[in-house]
Amino acid sequence: MTSTALAFLSAGFGAGLAVLGAGLGIGKLAAAAMEGSARQPTAAGDIRTSMIIAAALIEGATLFAIVVCLLLGLKA
C-alpha cells in the first residue's frame, strides 16, 4: 500500500470512530435526560435545555474531529 492509500484509510477510520463516539455520547445523554424528566416532570424544561447544549458541544467536537481526519487524509 502506498502512503496515500494508508492516509485515506486512516482518515476514514478516524472519522468513523468520531461519529461512533458521538452517537454513543448523544444516546447516553438523551437516555439520562429522559430518565430525569420522568423522575421530575417539573424540571423537564431545564433538563431539555441542558441536554441540547451538551448535544451541541458533542456534535461540535465530532465535527472538528471529522474535519481534522479529512484534512490529514487529503494532505497526503
N, C-alpha and C positions, 0 to 999 in steps of 0.2 A: 504494500500500500504506500502511496505517496503521502507526503506531509499534508498536502491539500485535502486529500480524502480523509485523513485522520482528523484534521481540523473540522471538517464538516460533520464527521461522525460525533466527535466530542461536543460540538456545539449543539447538535440535535439531542444528545443525551442530557446535556446541561439544561436545555430549555424544557425537555420533558420532565426532568426531576423538579425543576422550579414550578411547573404547572401542577405536578402531582402534589408537591408540598403545599401549594396554595389551596388546592381543592380540599385536602385533608384539614388544613387550618380553618378554612371558612366553614367546612362542615361541622367541625368540633365547636366552633364559635356559635353557629346557628343552633346546634343542639343545646348548648348551655343556655342560650338566650330563651329558647322555647321552654326549657325546664324552669328557668327563673320567672318567666311570665306566667307559667301555670301555677307556680307556688305563690306568687304575689301579683295578682292581676292589676292592682292599682299602680304598680311601678312599671307597667308594660311600656309606656311611652319613653321613660328614661332608659330602660333596657334596650329598646329598639334603637334609640339614638346612639348609645354606646356601641351596639353591635354594628351599625352602619359605619361608624368612624373606624372601628377596628378592622372591618372587612375592607374598607378603602385603603388602610395602611398595608394590609396583607397584599392586596392587589397591586399597590404601588411598588412594593418590594419585588413582587413577582415580575412585573413589567420591566423593572430595572435589571433583574437577573436575565430575562429573555433578551433584552437589548444588548447586554454585555456578551452573552453567548453568541448572538448573531454577529456582533462586531468582531469578536475574536475568530469566528468561523470564516467570515468574509475577508479578513485581513490576510489570511494565508494564500 
